[in-house]
Amino acid sequence: MARRLHLSGTMRYQIASLLAIAIVTLAFGGYAAAAQKPKSESTRKKPGVNPDAQVIVDFNKRINAYVELHKKVEATLPTLPKEATPQQIDVHERALAKLVQAARADAKPGDLFSPGMQVIVRRILGQVFRGPDGRQIKNSILDESGERSVVKLTINGRYPDEVPISTVPPQVLLSLPKLPEELEYRFVGRHVILLDVHAHTIADFIDNAFP
């Protein structure tokens, strides 16, 4: 005849306590595992997109289109000799300028420097001028490019012969998108221009690019 197992009150209390601890441990372990589970691809936070990137891509497309046109019309002119005289260079520049002007008869400010690109250039200049030697850099630009000279900038117009061609500080050049060899960034007073080197003309400009 089977004997019944009699548990004392103390033993029943100990067993109940152990069961409670086991239940809590299992529950906590499941919660911790769920918390440590990596988030799915859809719930992961996506990295931010650089708002300047698309503007610069667009700027490069505009520049490439200009250079393609430039090369097309320049190819119709006689090639300059390697040891070209200043007179030959001047004749070539003026002939090319006329061709570019005809091909871009409807060109206007902002065709290359879009509004978004103008904002980027102004911001870059501001950062450079607020940085180390910023005041000196700014003053050298204004000294070289003739701050006090009154110059009317015209799209496709010839770079003013009376204004020396300024150098562009490396701090500025390194921060701006690289240009093909047909174009250069230059300053005329407080204006930033895109100089067509071969035609000696202003392809586009940013009026009063810095205060």
Wavefront OBJ file of the C-alpha trace (Angstrom):
o trace
v 0.000 0.000 0.000
v 1.507 3.239 -1.120
v 2.447 5.662 1.551
v 1.567 9.276 1.164
v 4.377 11.808 1.262
v 3.738 14.347 3.954
v 5.563 17.703 3.600
v 6.057 19.957 6.476
v 4.998 23.594 6.224
v 8.620 24.688 6.037
v 9.386 22.405 3.077
v 6.276 23.538 1.200
v 7.334 27.168 1.677
v 10.872 26.457 0.406
v 9.576 24.663 -2.714
v 7.171 27.487 -3.502
v 9.966 30.026 -3.137
v 12.242 28.101 -5.508
v 9.470 27.863 -8.107
v 8.838 31.596 -7.881
v 12.536 32.368 -8.346
v 12.707 30.063 -11.376
v 9.682 31.738 -13.004
v 11.101 35.233 -12.457
v 14.510 34.176 -13.828
v 12.977 32.716 -16.986
v 10.815 35.774 -17.544
v 13.727 38.199 -17.098
v 15.963 36.128 -19.347
v 13.379 36.234 -22.116
v 12.996 40.019 -21.774
v 16.774 40.535 -21.871
v 17.107 38.363 -24.955
v 14.375 40.337 -26.677
v 16.045 43.609 -25.721
v 19.407 42.443 -27.084
v 17.946 41.192 -30.361
v 19.318 43.329 -33.206
v 16.868 45.635 -34.911
v 15.654 44.721 -38.349
v 16.883 46.607 -41.392
v 13.581 48.480 -41.581
v 13.834 49.786 -38.007
v 17.512 50.738 -38.062
v 18.142 54.452 -38.271
v 19.422 55.362 -41.702
v 22.444 57.660 -41.917
v 21.733 61.268 -42.883
v 22.170 62.389 -46.491
v 24.610 65.217 -47.198
v 22.351 68.021 -48.507
v 25.264 69.536 -50.483
v 26.010 66.352 -52.415
v 23.207 66.646 -54.962
v 23.907 70.348 -55.500
v 27.558 69.619 -56.272
v 26.611 66.755 -58.606
v 24.342 69.166 -60.474
v 27.109 71.793 -60.581
v 29.537 69.287 -62.092
v 26.974 68.363 -64.757
v 26.579 72.025 -65.705
v 30.341 72.492 -65.838
v 30.796 69.410 -68.013
v 28.105 70.629 -70.421
v 29.851 73.996 -70.694
v 33.231 72.396 -71.329
v 31.751 70.118 -73.984
v 30.384 73.172 -75.813
v 33.677 75.013 -75.321
v 35.672 72.181 -76.884
v 33.232 71.847 -79.768
v 33.534 75.486 -80.856
v 37.267 75.725 -80.121
v 37.889 72.752 -82.401
v 36.771 74.904 -85.342
v 39.656 77.351 -84.789
v 43.272 76.949 -85.902
v 45.389 75.347 -83.195
v 47.733 77.703 -81.404
v 51.429 76.918 -81.915
v 53.349 75.741 -78.856
v 55.405 78.925 -78.847
v 52.488 81.267 -79.538
v 53.150 84.980 -79.243
v 51.002 87.207 -77.004
v 49.403 88.604 -80.156
v 48.484 85.128 -81.417
v 47.044 84.214 -78.031
v 44.972 87.394 -77.957
v 43.593 86.741 -81.447
v 42.700 83.167 -80.471
v 41.014 84.294 -77.245
v 38.864 86.874 -78.994
v 37.886 84.503 -81.797
v 36.921 81.810 -79.299
v 35.041 84.343 -77.188
v 32.848 85.245 -80.173
v 32.057 81.582 -80.793
v 31.218 80.953 -77.141
v 29.059 84.082 -77.016
v 27.127 82.941 -80.079
v 26.665 79.425 -78.693
v 25.536 80.783 -75.308
v 23.509 83.722 -76.543
v 20.800 83.104 -73.932
v 23.187 82.503 -71.010
v 22.438 84.300 -67.761
v 23.856 84.495 -64.228
v 23.179 81.283 -62.338
v 23.408 78.963 -65.338
v 26.545 77.386 -63.857
v 26.468 78.692 -60.289
v 22.963 77.542 -59.360
v 21.320 79.214 -56.330
v 22.197 76.172 -54.232
v 25.816 76.253 -55.386
v 26.025 79.952 -54.609
v 24.997 79.191 -51.025
v 27.728 76.553 -50.752
v 30.424 78.872 -52.140
v 29.410 81.695 -49.788
v 29.501 79.293 -46.840
v 32.934 77.962 -47.813
v 34.351 81.478 -48.094
v 32.864 82.387 -44.726
v 34.491 79.347 -43.116
v 37.875 80.168 -44.653
v 37.741 83.812 -43.600
v 36.771 82.859 -40.040
v 39.613 80.352 -39.814
v 43.328 80.796 -39.146
v 44.781 83.693 -41.158
v 41.286 84.398 -42.477
v 41.614 88.166 -42.296
v 44.963 88.075 -44.091
v 43.572 85.797 -46.817
v 40.585 88.058 -47.361
v 42.721 91.195 -47.534
v 45.112 89.599 -50.033
v 42.178 88.681 -52.292
v 40.824 92.219 -52.212
v 44.261 93.749 -52.768
v 44.955 91.542 -55.788
v 41.550 91.713 -57.438
v 41.009 95.443 -57.110
v 38.396 95.991 -54.412
v 37.948 99.632 -55.352
v 37.759 99.154 -59.105
v 34.292 99.519 -60.579
v 33.791 96.531 -62.862
v 30.585 95.513 -64.575
v 30.524 91.741 -64.869
v 28.806 90.293 -67.926
v 28.145 86.661 -68.748
v 30.323 85.699 -71.736
v 31.973 89.110 -71.466
v 35.725 89.495 -71.685
v 37.576 89.512 -68.388
v 38.445 93.191 -67.806
v 41.932 93.843 -69.121
v 42.503 96.584 -66.544
v 41.978 94.177 -63.607
v 44.877 91.842 -62.739
v 43.941 88.170 -62.635
v 43.889 87.250 -58.986
v 45.318 84.133 -57.421
v 42.973 81.957 -55.392
v 44.238 80.892 -51.951
v 44.739 77.126 -51.618
v 42.431 77.122 -48.583
v 39.618 78.161 -50.916
v 40.561 75.957 -53.874
v 40.778 72.815 -51.754
v 37.254 73.412 -50.446
v 35.598 73.977 -53.836
v 34.734 71.344 -56.467
v 37.638 70.733 -58.829
v 37.297 72.295 -62.276
v 38.492 71.061 -65.692
v 41.468 72.886 -67.160
v 39.263 75.109 -69.344
v 37.811 76.889 -66.303
v 39.193 78.536 -63.171
v 37.785 80.160 -60.054
v 38.861 83.781 -59.784
v 37.985 86.850 -57.747
v 37.047 90.263 -59.085
v 36.724 92.396 -55.995
v 34.178 90.612 -53.812
v 32.740 88.636 -56.710
v 33.621 85.033 -57.545
v 33.809 84.249 -61.243
v 34.275 81.213 -63.435
v 36.939 82.268 -65.910
v 37.085 80.563 -69.287
v 40.853 80.447 -69.575
v 41.063 79.921 -73.335
v 38.478 82.560 -74.256
v 39.399 84.943 -71.424
v 35.696 85.367 -70.715
v 33.429 85.159 -67.674
v 31.343 81.993 -67.888
v 29.382 82.808 -64.716
v 29.777 84.731 -61.477
v 28.487 85.131 -57.932
v 27.812 88.766 -57.153
v 29.199 89.944 -53.786
v 30.162 86.439 -52.712
v 31.447 87.654 -49.349
v 30.913 90.774 -47.201
l 1 2 3 4 5 6 7 8 9 10 11 12 13 14 15 16 17 18 19 20 21 22 23 24 25 26 27 28 29 30 31 32 33 34 35 36 37 38 39 40 41 42 43 44 45 46 47 48 49 50 51 52 53 54 55 56 57 58 59 60 61 62 63 64 65 66 67 68 69 70 71 72 73 74 75 76 77 78 79 80 81 82 83 84 85 86 87 88 89 90 91 92 93 94 95 96 97 98 99 100 101 102 103 104 105 106 107 108 109 110 111 112 113 114 115 116 117 118 119 120 121 122 123 124 125 126 127 128 129 130 131 132 133 134 135 136 137 138 139 140 141 142 143 144 145 146 147 148 149 150 151 152 153 154 155 156 157 158 159 160 161 162 163 164 165 166 167 168 169 170 171 172 173 174 175 176 177 178 179 180 181 182 183 184 185 186 187 188 189 190 191 192 193 194 195 196 197 198 199 200 201 202 203 204 205 206 207 208 209 210 211
